[in-house]
Amino acid sequence: MARTNLPEPRIPPLPTSRLSPRLGNQQHPRQSGEERTQLSKSQHPFAIAVGCADSRIPPEIVFDQGLGDLFVCRVAGNVVDDHSLGSIEYAVDHLGVRLIVVLGHQDCGAVKAAKETIAAKGKAPGHIQSLVIAIRPAVEATVKDDLKTTVEANVKNVVQALRSSTPILKSKVDSGDVRVVGAYYSLDTGAVNFLEEK
Ligand SMILES: [Zn+2]
């Protein structure tokens, strides 16, 4: 599995290894009533997942995690608005989460719709247009490329937006306290590839 080549943070390694899909060997951990009751006292998720609302991509199932493991924000096209950014900041600031994963996926309908709408110089109905606007920079950067390339470009844009988000995230990313990584999920295989960075 590809890993990012960011400089290592100055504090202990982040638990990216826990974000393995464990294909064919899923454990379905921490889902018992006893564990649920224990978690009623507090939560200590080890990662934030910024994912698509697509019904096929629940991060807890993709990464084989249980209750209390992942703090999840899901919007179609795995884009981030002010409400999700506030949620992410809360998880970083109050819950101490240090790893953020932006998870794009194969055959993303939101990215596909954005590509088609922009190619047709059209406008999507209702509030769907807000997703088209959010995904537009990735579409325009990959006009002649396939959907996968645009999905990955969109993931990288969201990663960069989170890394440069002031005042909370940027300073923590710059100091190495928080790491933001992008990933791509294959519907065909269930594999997650972490995106290489330039
Ligand atoms: Zn999607």
Residues whose N, C-alpha, C, O or C-beta is under 5 A from the ligand:
A	BS01	ZN	C52 D54 G77 C108 G109 A110
